Amino acid sequence: TLVNALAHYLGLGAVEMEGMNFQEKIGLVHRIDKNTSGLLLIAKNDEALSHLAKQFYQHTIERTYYALVWGQPDPLKGKVDAHIARHPRFRDRFAAFPERDKGKWAVTHYEVMEPMYYVSLIKCNLETGRTHQIRVHMKHLGHPLFNDERYGGDQIRKGTVYSKYKFFVDQAFALLPRHALHAKSLGFVHPRTGAFMQFESELPDDFNKALDAWRDYLQNRKEKVQ
């Protein structure tokens, strides 16, 4: 696992496992979905873990994600305030519920950074940190993440039915063979010094290649119209 690999890299020896107690241990402060790229915060000792976990609990951690979604959200900047709970039919998924008596409170602030008609690059800031939150909230808006097979983004959600377009989309899926979500930045108070720390992670190659493909496609479309 990632934690064991880091323990070896840092020379901390054994990692705490359920039912076992070691003096030296590190732990995940939060989690990101499998196939989501970007930043992950890990504590090197109990004191740091407790301090950082409290910041997450109090929603004072600053987290920004970049996502590629189908279509163009309207308005271009907004807030999704919908509780999240396990999907009533598909147990491996979650769903958004506007009703306040279901699930857990969840808020996502989003802003369209680059509209490309068929898809949009958006920035999301999390007020809460629920499982699959961005994926579920964007699905709720009708703009699932590009190539998100669990929430319907692995199908064409915007565009024509022509085979040439479908061929292009399949190529874009191949360039980014996962849901298009990246943990871009992370800000928190250092547990020992009290200083505010801010970290940034550049978009990985697969994400950039998919973006460039859509940019080229949109440009070619504009040139043909002209």
C-alpha positions as CSV (number, residue, x, y, z in Angstrom):
1,T,0.0,0.0,0.0
2,L,1.0,3.6,-0.3
3,V,1.3,4.0,3.5
4,N,3.7,1.0,3.7
5,A,5.7,2.3,0.8
6,L,6.1,5.7,2.5
7,A,7.0,4.1,5.8
8,H,9.8,2.3,4.1
9,Y,10.9,5.4,2.2
10,L,11.0,7.5,5.4
11,G,12.7,4.7,7.4
12,L,9.9,4.6,9.9
13,G,9.8,0.8,10.0
14,A,6.5,-0.9,10.7
15,V,3.1,0.8,10.1
16,E,0.2,0.6,12.5
17,M,-2.3,-2.0,11.4
18,E,-5.7,-2.9,12.9
19,G,-5.3,-4.8,16.1
20,M,-1.5,-4.1,16.3
21,N,0.4,-1.3,17.9
22,F,3.8,0.1,16.8
23,Q,5.7,3.0,18.2
24,E,6.4,4.6,14.8
25,K,3.6,5.0,12.4
26,I,2.2,7.3,9.7
27,G,-1.3,7.6,8.5
28,L,-3.5,9.0,5.7
29,V,-5.1,12.2,6.8
30,H,-7.7,12.0,4.0
31,R,-8.3,9.9,0.9
32,I,-8.8,10.6,-2.8
33,D,-10.6,8.2,-5.1
34,K,-8.8,5.6,-7.0
35,N,-7.7,7.0,-10.4
36,T,-7.8,10.5,-9.1
37,S,-4.4,12.2,-9.6
38,G,-2.8,14.9,-7.5
39,L,-2.1,15.8,-3.9
40,L,-2.6,13.5,-0.8
41,L,-1.8,14.6,2.8
42,I,-0.1,12.1,5.0
43,A,1.0,12.5,8.6
44,K,4.3,11.1,9.9
45,N,3.3,10.8,13.5
46,D,0.2,10.6,15.9
47,E,0.4,14.3,16.9
48,A,0.5,15.5,13.3
49,L,-2.3,13.1,12.3
50,S,-4.6,14.3,15.1
51,H,-3.9,18.0,14.3
52,L,-4.4,17.7,10.6
53,A,-7.5,15.5,11.0
54,K,-9.1,18.2,13.2
55,Q,-8.5,20.7,10.4
56,F,-10.4,18.5,8.0
57,Y,-13.2,17.9,10.5
58,Q,-13.5,21.7,11.0
59,H,-13.5,22.3,7.2
60,T,-10.5,24.7,7.4
61,I,-8.4,22.8,4.9
62,E,-8.2,24.6,1.5
63,R,-8.7,22.0,-1.3
64,T,-8.9,22.8,-5.0
65,Y,-9.6,20.2,-7.7
66,Y,-9.6,20.5,-11.5
67,A,-12.1,18.4,-13.4
68,L,-13.1,17.9,-17.0
69,V,-16.8,17.6,-17.3
70,W,-19.3,17.0,-20.1
71,G,-21.1,20.1,-21.4
72,Q,-21.0,23.6,-19.9
73,P,-22.5,24.2,-16.4
74,D,-24.9,27.1,-16.1
75,P,-24.2,29.4,-14.4
76,L,-20.5,29.3,-15.1
77,K,-19.8,29.8,-11.4
78,G,-21.9,28.4,-8.6
79,K,-22.4,26.2,-5.6
80,V,-23.8,22.7,-5.3
81,D,-25.4,22.1,-1.9
82,A,-26.9,18.6,-1.8
83,H,-26.5,15.9,0.7
84,I,-24.7,12.7,-0.4
85,A,-25.7,9.2,0.5
86,R,-25.3,5.7,-0.8
87,H,-27.2,5.1,-4.0
88,P,-30.5,3.3,-3.3
89,R,-30.0,0.8,-6.2
90,F,-26.2,0.7,-6.9
91,R,-24.3,0.0,-3.7
92,D,-20.9,0.9,-5.3
93,R,-22.1,4.5,-6.0
94,F,-23.4,7.5,-4.2
95,A,-26.1,10.0,-5.1
96,A,-27.0,13.6,-4.3
97,F,-30.2,14.4,-2.4
98,P,-31.5,18.0,-2.1
99,E,-33.6,16.7,0.9
100,R,-32.0,17.5,4.2
101,D,-33.1,14.3,5.9
102,K,-30.9,12.1,3.7
103,G,-27.2,11.4,3.7
104,K,-24.5,13.8,4.8
105,W,-24.2,17.5,4.2
106,A,-22.0,18.3,1.2
107,V,-21.1,21.5,-0.5
108,T,-19.0,22.0,-3.7
109,H,-18.1,25.4,-5.1
110,Y,-17.3,25.3,-8.8
111,E,-16.1,27.7,-11.5
112,V,-15.7,27.0,-15.3
113,M,-12.1,27.8,-16.2
114,E,-12.3,26.9,-19.9
115,P,-15.5,26.2,-21.7
116,M,-15.1,24.1,-24.8
117,Y,-18.8,23.5,-25.8
118,Y,-18.7,19.8,-25.6
119,V,-16.7,19.7,-22.4
120,S,-15.5,22.2,-19.8
121,L,-12.5,22.5,-17.6
122,I,-13.7,23.4,-14.1
123,K,-12.2,24.3,-10.8
124,C,-13.9,22.9,-7.6
125,N,-13.3,24.0,-4.0
126,L,-14.6,21.6,-1.4
127,E,-16.4,22.9,1.7
128,T,-16.8,19.3,2.8
129,G,-15.1,16.1,1.9
130,R,-17.6,13.3,1.2
131,T,-16.8,10.1,-0.8
132,H,-17.0,10.8,-4.5
133,Q,-18.3,14.3,-3.7
134,I,-17.2,16.2,-6.9
135,R,-18.2,13.2,-9.1
136,V,-21.6,12.9,-7.5
137,H,-22.3,16.7,-7.4
138,M,-21.4,17.2,-11.1
139,K,-23.5,14.2,-12.1
140,H,-26.3,15.8,-10.1
141,L,-25.9,19.0,-12.2
142,G,-26.1,16.9,-15.4
143,H,-22.4,17.4,-16.2
144,P,-20.6,14.1,-15.2
145,L,-16.8,13.9,-15.2
146,F,-15.3,13.0,-18.6
147,N,-14.7,9.2,-18.7
148,D,-16.2,8.6,-15.3
149,E,-17.6,5.1,-15.8
150,R,-19.3,4.9,-12.4
151,Y,-21.3,8.0,-13.0
152,G,-22.1,7.9,-16.7
153,G,-19.2,10.0,-18.0
154,D,-17.8,7.2,-20.1
155,Q,-20.6,7.8,-22.6
156,I,-21.1,10.7,-25.0
157,R,-23.1,13.3,-23.1
158,K,-22.7,16.3,-25.4
159,G,-22.2,16.4,-29.2
160,T,-23.4,14.7,-32.4
161,V,-24.1,11.0,-33.1
162,Y,-21.8,10.9,-36.2
163,S,-19.2,8.2,-36.3
164,K,-16.4,10.6,-36.8
165,Y,-17.2,12.4,-33.6
166,K,-17.6,9.1,-31.7
167,F,-14.2,8.0,-33.0
168,F,-12.7,11.3,-31.7
169,V,-14.3,10.8,-28.3
170,D,-13.0,7.2,-28.1
171,Q,-9.5,8.5,-28.8
172,A,-9.9,11.1,-26.1
173,F,-11.0,8.4,-23.7
174,A,-7.8,6.4,-24.6
175,L,-5.7,9.5,-23.8
176,L,-7.3,9.8,-20.4
177,P,-8.3,6.3,-19.4
178,R,-9.8,7.3,-16.0
179,H,-12.2,9.9,-14.7
180,A,-10.9,13.4,-15.3
181,L,-10.2,14.6,-11.7
182,H,-7.0,16.1,-10.3
183,A,-6.3,17.3,-6.8
184,K,-4.7,20.6,-7.8
185,S,-3.9,22.4,-4.5
186,L,-3.9,21.8,-0.8
187,G,-3.6,24.4,2.0
188,F,-3.4,23.7,5.8
189,V,-1.7,24.9,9.0
190,H,1.5,23.1,9.8
191,P,0.8,21.0,13.0
192,R,4.1,22.0,14.7
193,T,5.0,25.5,13.5
194,G,1.5,26.9,13.0
195,A,2.5,28.3,9.6
196,F,0.1,28.1,6.7
197,M,1.4,25.7,4.0
198,Q,0.2,25.7,0.4
199,F,1.0,23.0,-2.2
200,E,0.3,22.8,-5.9
201,S,0.3,19.9,-8.3
202,E,0.5,20.4,-12.0
203,L,-1.9,18.5,-14.3
204,P,-0.5,15.1,-15.3
205,D,0.3,14.3,-18.9
206,D,-2.9,12.2,-19.5
207,F,-5.1,15.0,-18.4
208,N,-3.2,17.6,-20.5
209,K,-3.3,15.4,-23.6
210,A,-7.1,15.1,-23.3
211,L,-7.5,18.8,-22.9
212,D,-5.3,19.5,-25.9
213,A,-7.3,17.1,-28.0
214,W,-10.5,18.9,-27.1
215,R,-9.0,22.3,-27.8
216,D,-7.8,21.1,-31.2
217,Y,-11.2,19.6,-32.0
218,L,-13.0,22.8,-31.0
219,Q,-10.6,24.9,-33.1
220,N,-11.1,22.7,-36.2
221,R,-14.8,23.0,-35.7
222,K,-14.7,26.8,-35.6
223,E,-12.5,26.9,-38.7
224,K,-15.0,24.7,-40.6
225,V,-17.9,26.9,-39.6
226,Q,-16.0,30.0,-40.8
